[in-house]
Amino acid sequence: MNLIDEEFQTKKVDNSKKMTKMILAIMAILVLIIIGIFCAIMYIKQNTLRLYINGVENEKVKSMMVIEEDETIYFPIRDIATYLGYESYSGEFTEKSEEASKCYIQSEDEITNFSLNSNKMYKLLMSDKNGNYDYFYSSKPVKAINGKLYAPIDAIETAFNISFGYTSKNTINIYTTQYLIESYSTRILDYGYDEISEVFTNKKAVLNNMLVVTKNQGKNYAVIDVKGNVIIEPKYDYIEYLPNSGDFLVESNKKVGIISAKKETKVQILYNNLELIDKDVGLYVARIDQKYGVIDSKGNIVIHIEYDEIGIDNTLFEKNDIKNKYLLDNGMIPVKKDNLWGAFNKNGNKILDIKYDSLGYVASNNKNAMNLLIIPEYNVLVACQNKKYTLINSVGKELCYPVLDDVYMTISLGEKHYYMNYGENIEISVIDFLNTLSAQQSSNQGNTKQTSNENTNVDEE
């Protein structure tokens, strides 16, 4: 072999070594890239928000979620309803419409009304459609995003009766009430009880980690926490959870009282029946035998238990949007005694003498007229005395003598109008009358004695 051949072979070997090193370097880089991509995928996966409903991951519901800059979480009300077992509609439950600024959700047990820009939501049990609306407040009002109504998560929790949890691992867990009840049902026998109460309102206790349970073949009711610790002993004939306050209505020997989740007796077991008037004022209608009164949440008497009825028949005024038959929008608690009506305020002070034949107007002759109890814009009550009607303000003052033949409502193109008739079929707009009255009172502020002692006569209008 000559010198040229030897040099060629040496270069060939050197080139081969270089190529091998380059291949190894490229492979090492590729391995590092693959490892980097894998680590990045794992990091993203670990830090990507995941949402589960009853233990099953749900990308669709997660994609609905909107997180504001202040970290408030919103969900579209009607879109999420389907995934939580509810139907949803535009408008309001009692006033069906396609009004986009309102919507309601409905299950077989209850409905919840939502309104744009409001943080107050109303609930109604389907088993008691003529009863009072419950209500609750959310941290932020309902808002519109891209033409849909969105509610903050605390409103979603209460409206849909769900448990919402957010963990540090970027995981959201949503559990429905029924799922939780079924999950804890398997433990009840181990705790020494028969079963969890199937009453809808009682099921809601699980959202606060409590269970209403039965013992001795359903003869006794008790309350325990989800770990089996006793909150209320199994010695009552019946127990009902009160979601508004988190307390429990307990019954023994056909008498009822109220015990708190802290085992405190708030209202002694003295009454035949107790029904919440309003959670903000903490008042209850109390019945002993066939007489009614009002007590507060500590059992103190607010209105003596001596009346034949408390509250109006709200089925007569469906279009008047009466959500509370015990505490009217003008702050009055209607009472009836010896076939006459009067009213107290929420402090227990009589503000309307018991002298009226009825409260509210029930239409009879005019086919276009609708029943009317309250003119909401002014919180004015309609009352009847000796078959003639009058208007009464929120402090119990008659704004005109009882001379009106009719005081009614009409609805035209979705808008409500209020009218009153007297004399020779003279019809006057109630709103015009009240505006005129307000203007007169403003101009006569200097003569307070005359204003307070004189009624305004409709004939002078």
C-alpha positions in Angstrom: 0.0 0.0 0.0 1.4 3.4 -1.0 1.4 6.5 1.1 -1.7 7.9 -0.7 -3.8 4.8 0.1 -2.7 4.9 3.8 -3.7 8.6 4.1 -7.1 7.9 2.4 -7.8 5.1 4.8 -6.9 7.3 7.8 -9.3 10.1 6.7 -12.0 7.5 6.1 -11.7 6.2 9.7 -11.6 9.8 11.1 -14.8 10.7 9.1 -16.5 7.6 10.3 -15.7 8.5 13.9 -17.0 12.0 13.4 -20.2 10.7 11.9 -20.7 8.3 14.8 -20.2 11.2 17.3 -22.7 13.4 15.3 -25.3 10.6 15.3 -24.8 10.0 19.0 -25.0 13.7 19.7 -28.2 14.0 17.6 -29.7 11.0 19.4 -28.8 12.5 22.8 -30.5 15.8 21.8 -33.6 13.9 20.6 -33.8 12.0 23.8 -33.5 15.3 25.8 -36.2 16.9 23.6 -38.5 13.9 24.1 -37.8 14.0 27.8 -38.5 17.7 27.8 -41.7 17.3 25.9 -42.8 14.5 28.2 -42.1 16.7 31.3 -43.9 19.6 29.7 -46.9 17.5 29.0 -46.9 16.1 32.5 -46.5 19.6 33.9 -49.3 21.0 31.8 -51.5 18.0 32.7 -50.8 18.4 36.4 -51.5 22.1 36.2 -54.5 22.1 33.9 -57.9 22.6 35.5 -60.0 19.5 35.7 -63.7 19.4 36.5 -65.6 16.4 37.8 -69.4 15.9 38.3 -70.1 13.1 40.7 -66.6 11.7 40.1 -66.8 11.7 36.3 -64.6 14.2 34.4 -66.7 16.7 32.4 -64.9 18.8 29.8 -68.1 20.3 28.5 -69.1 21.9 31.8 -65.5 23.0 32.4 -65.5 24.8 29.1 -68.6 26.8 30.2 -66.9 28.2 33.2 -65.8 31.8 33.3 -63.3 33.0 35.9 -63.2 36.8 36.5 -60.1 38.8 37.4 -61.2 38.7 41.1 -61.3 34.8 40.7 -65.1 34.7 40.9 -66.3 31.7 39.0 -69.5 32.0 36.9 -71.5 29.4 35.0 -74.2 29.9 32.4 -77.4 29.0 34.3 -79.4 27.3 31.6 -76.5 25.5 30.0 -75.3 23.9 33.2 -78.9 22.9 34.2 -78.9 20.0 31.8 -75.8 18.4 33.3 -77.2 18.8 36.9 -80.6 17.2 36.1 -82.7 20.3 35.8 -84.9 21.8 33.1 -84.6 25.5 32.3 -86.8 28.2 30.8 -86.7 31.9 30.0 -88.9 34.3 32.0 -90.3 33.6 35.5 -92.1 30.6 36.9 -95.3 32.3 37.7 -95.3 34.6 34.7 -94.3 32.6 31.6 -92.6 34.7 29.0 -89.5 34.8 26.8 -88.0 37.6 28.7 -84.2 37.2 28.3 -83.3 39.1 31.5 -85.0 36.4 33.6 -84.8 32.6 33.7 -85.7 29.8 36.0 -84.6 26.2 36.6 -87.0 23.4 37.6 -86.7 19.9 39.0 -89.5 17.6 40.2 -88.9 19.1 43.7 -88.4 22.9 43.3 -87.8 25.8 41.0 -85.4 28.8 41.3 -85.9 32.2 39.7 -83.0 34.3 38.5 -83.0 37.9 37.3 -80.3 39.9 35.5 -78.3 42.2 37.8 -79.9 40.8 41.0 -78.1 38.8 43.6 -81.4 37.7 45.2 -82.8 34.4 43.9 -86.2 32.9 44.8 -87.1 29.3 45.3 -90.4 27.5 45.5 -91.2 23.9 46.5 -93.2 22.1 43.8 -95.0 20.3 46.6 -96.3 23.6 47.9 -96.9 25.9 45.0 -99.2 28.1 47.0 -96.7 28.5 49.8 -94.1 31.1 50.4 -91.0 31.6 48.2 -87.7 30.9 49.9 -84.9 33.2 48.9 -81.1 33.4 49.1 -78.4 35.9 48.2 -75.2 35.4 46.2 -71.9 37.2 46.5 -72.3 38.8 43.1 -75.3 39.5 40.9 -76.4 37.5 37.9 -74.7 38.9 34.8 -75.1 38.6 31.0 -72.3 37.2 28.9 -72.8 36.9 25.1 -76.6 37.0 25.6 -76.7 34.3 28.3 -77.4 34.7 32.0 -74.5 33.7 34.2 -74.5 33.2 38.0 -71.6 33.1 40.5 -70.7 29.7 41.9 -72.3 30.3 45.3 -75.6 31.0 43.6 -75.2 27.9 41.4 -74.5 25.8 44.6 -77.6 26.9 46.4 -79.9 26.9 43.3 -79.0 23.5 42.1 -78.4 22.0 45.6 -74.8 20.9 44.9 -71.5 20.8 46.7 -68.7 22.6 44.9 -65.1 22.0 45.9 -61.8 23.4 44.5 -58.6 21.7 45.4 -55.0 22.9 45.3 -54.3 20.4 42.5 -56.4 22.4 40.1 -59.4 20.0 40.4 -63.0 21.0 40.8 -65.4 18.5 42.2 -69.2 19.0 41.9 -71.5 16.6 43.8 -75.2 16.6 43.5 -77.4 16.1 46.7 -78.7 12.7 45.5 -75.2 11.4 44.7 -74.1 12.4 48.2 -77.1 10.8 49.8 -76.5 7.5 47.9 -72.9 7.6 48.9 -73.6 7.9 52.6 -76.5 5.5 52.6 -74.2 2.5 52.7 -72.8 3.7 56.1 -76.1 4.3 57.9 -76.6 0.7 59.0 -73.0 0.7 60.4 -73.9 3.8 62.4 -76.9 2.0 63.9 -79.8 3.7 62.0 -82.3 2.5 59.5 -82.0 4.9 56.6 -81.6 8.5 55.5 -84.8 10.5 55.3 -86.2 10.7 51.8 -87.9 14.0 52.4 -86.5 16.5 49.8 -85.7 19.3 52.3 -84.1 16.8 54.7 -81.8 15.6 51.9 -80.3 19.1 51.7 -78.7 18.7 55.2 -76.0 16.6 53.5 -74.7 19.7 51.9 -73.7 20.9 55.4 -72.3 17.4 56.3 -75.4 16.4 58.3 -77.9 13.6 57.8 -81.5 13.3 59.0 -81.9 9.6 59.8 -84.5 7.2 61.2 -84.3 4.5 63.8 -86.6 1.8 65.2 -88.2 1.1 61.9 -88.9 4.7 61.2 -90.5 5.5 64.6 -87.7 7.8 65.7 -85.8 10.5 63.9 -82.3 11.8 64.6 -79.6 14.0 63.1 -76.0 12.9 62.7 -73.0 14.2 60.9 -71.6 12.3 58.0 -69.1 10.5 60.3 -72.0 9.1 62.4 -71.6 11.5 65.4 -75.0 12.4 67.0 -76.2 15.9 66.7 -79.9 15.4 67.7 -80.7 12.1 69.5 -83.2 9.6 68.1 -86.1 10.4 70.3 -88.4 12.6 68.1 -91.4 11.6 66.1 -90.3 13.7 63.1 -87.5 16.0 62.2 -87.4 18.5 59.3 -84.3 20.3 58.1 -84.7 24.1 57.7 -82.2 25.1 54.9 -82.7 28.8 55.5 -81.3 28.8 59.0 -79.5 25.4 59.1 -81.7 24.5 62.1 -84.1 21.6 62.6 -87.9 21.5 63.3 -88.5 18.7 65.7 -91.8 17.1 66.6 -92.8 15.2 69.7 -96.3 14.3 70.8 -97.8 16.5 68.0 -95.9 19.5 69.3 -93.0 21.2 67.5 -90.0 23.3 68.3 -86.6 24.2 66.8 -83.2 22.9 67.7 -80.0 24.2 66.1 -77.2 22.2 64.5 -75.2 23.1 67.7 -77.7 21.1 69.8 -79.3 24.3 71.2 -83.1 24.5 71.8 -84.0 27.7 70.1 -87.8 27.3 70.3 -89.4 25.2 72.9 -91.6 22.2 71.8 -94.9 24.0 72.5 -96.6 24.6 69.2 -98.9 22.6 66.9 -97.1 24.2 63.9 -94.3 26.6 63.0 -93.8 28.1 59.6 -91.0 30.6 58.6 -92.3 34.0 57.7 -89.0 35.5 56.5 -85.4 34.4 57.2 -84.0 38.0 57.2 -86.3 39.1 60.0 -86.3 35.6 61.7 -90.0 35.3 62.4 -92.3 32.3 62.4 -96.0 31.9 62.3 -96.9 29.9 65.4 -100.1 27.9 65.9 -101.6 26.6 69.1 -104.8 24.7 68.6 -106.6 26.9 66.1 -105.1 30.3 67.0 -102.2 31.9 65.3 -99.5 34.4 66.3 -95.9 35.2 65.5 -92.7 34.4 67.4 -89.0 35.2 66.7 -86.2 32.7 66.2 -85.6 32.6 70.0 -89.2 31.8 70.8 -90.2 35.3 72.0 -93.8 36.3 71.3 -94.0 39.1 68.6 -97.7 38.9 67.9 -99.9 37.2 70.4 -101.3 33.8 69.5 -105.0 34.9 69.4 -105.8 35.3 65.7 -108.0 33.2 63.4 -105.6 33.6 60.5 -102.3 35.2 59.6 -101.4 35.8 56.0 -103.4 36.2 52.8 -104.5 33.7 50.2 -101.9 34.4 47.6 -103.6 32.1 45.0 -106.0 35.0 44.5 -103.3 37.3 43.4 -101.1 35.3 41.1 -100.4 38.1 38.6 -99.6 40.5 41.5 -96.3 38.5 42.1 -96.9 38.0 45.8 -93.9 35.9 46.9 -94.7 36.0 50.7 -98.2 35.6 52.0 -97.2 36.4 55.5 -95.0 39.5 55.1 -96.2 41.7 52.3 -93.9 43.8 50.2 -95.0 46.9 52.2 -93.8 45.3 55.5 -97.3 44.4 56.8 -98.2 41.1 58.4 -101.9 40.5 57.7 -104.0 39.1 60.6 -107.7 38.1 60.8 -109.9 38.1 63.9 -113.7 37.8 64.1 -113.9 38.0 60.3 -112.1 41.3 60.1 -108.6 42.1 58.9 -105.8 44.3 60.2 -102.0 44.2 60.1 -98.9 44.4 62.2 -95.4 45.4 61.2 -92.5 43.0 61.7 -91.7 44.5 65.1 -95.1 43.4 66.4 -96.7 46.9 66.3 -100.2 47.2 65.1 -100.3 49.5 62.1 -103.7 48.7 60.7 -106.8 48.4 62.9 -108.7 45.2 62.6 -111.7 46.7 60.8 -111.5 45.7 57.2 -113.8 43.1 55.5 -110.9 41.9 53.3 -107.5 42.7 52.0 -107.1 43.0 48.2 -109.6 43.4 45.4 -111.1 40.3 43.7 -112.5 41.1 40.2 -116.0 40.2 39.4 -117.7 42.2 36.7 -114.9 43.6 34.6 -113.6 40.9 32.3 -110.3 42.7 31.7 -109.7 43.4 35.4 -107.3 41.3 37.5 -107.2 40.8 41.2 -105.0 43.3 43.0 -103.5 43.3 46.5 -100.4 45.5 46.3 -99.3 48.4 44.0 -95.6 47.4 44.1 -94.1 50.7 42.9 -95.5 52.4 45.9 -96.0 49.5 48.4 -99.7 50.5 48.7 -102.2 48.0 49.9 -105.8 47.6 48.7 -108.4 47.0 51.5 -112.2 46.7 51.6 -114.5 48.2 54.2 -118.3 48.0 53.9 -118.0 46.8 50.3 -115.9 49.9 49.3 -112.2 50.0 48.7 -109.4 52.2 49.9 -105.6 52.5 49.4 -103.3 52.2 52.5 -99.7 53.0 52.7 -96.9 51.1 54.5 -97.5 52.8 57.9 -101.2 52.0 57.8 -102.6 55.4 56.7 -105.6 55.5 54.4 -104.7 57.5 51.3 -108.4 58.0 50.4 -111.7 57.3 52.1 -113.2 53.8 51.5 -115.4 55.0 48.5 -113.9 53.1 45.6 -116.0 50.6 43.7 -113.0 48.9 42.1 -109.2 48.9 42.3 -107.7 46.5 39.8 -104.9 45.6 37.5 -104.7 45.1 33.7 -101.8 43.8 31.6 -101.2 45.1 28.1 -98.2 44.0 26.0 -96.6 42.6 29.2 -96.9 45.9 31.1 -99.0 46.2 34.2 -101.5 49.1 34.7 -103.5 50.0 37.8 -107.0 51.6 37.9 -109.7 52.6 40.4 -113.3 53.3 39.7 -115.8 55.3 41.8 -119.1 57.2 41.3 -120.5 57.3 37.8 -118.0 54.8 36.4 -115.2 57.3 36.7 -111.9 55.6 36.0 -108.6 57.0 37.3 -105.1 55.7 37.0 -103.9 54.7 40.4 -100.3 55.7 39.6 -101.5 59.2 38.5 -103.5 59.5 41.7 -100.5 58.5 43.9 -98.2 60.8 42.0 -100.6 63.7 42.5 -101.0 62.8 46.1 -97.2 62.7 46.6 -96.8 66.1 44.9 -99.5 67.6 47.2 -97.9 66.2 50.3 -94.5 67.6 49.2 -96.0 71.1 48.7 -97.7 70.9 52.1 -94.7 69.8 54.2 -94.9 73.0 56.2 -98.3 72.0 57.5 -97.5 68.5 58.9 -100.5 68.6 61.3 -103.0 69.0 58.5 -101.2 66.3 56.4 -101.2 63.8 59.2 -104.8 64.3 60.3 -106.7 64.6 57.0 -107.4 62.0 54.4 -107.3 62.9 50.7 -110.8 62.6 49.2 -110.9 61.1 45.8 -113.7 63.5 44.8 -111.2 66.3 45.1 -109.0 64.9 42.4 
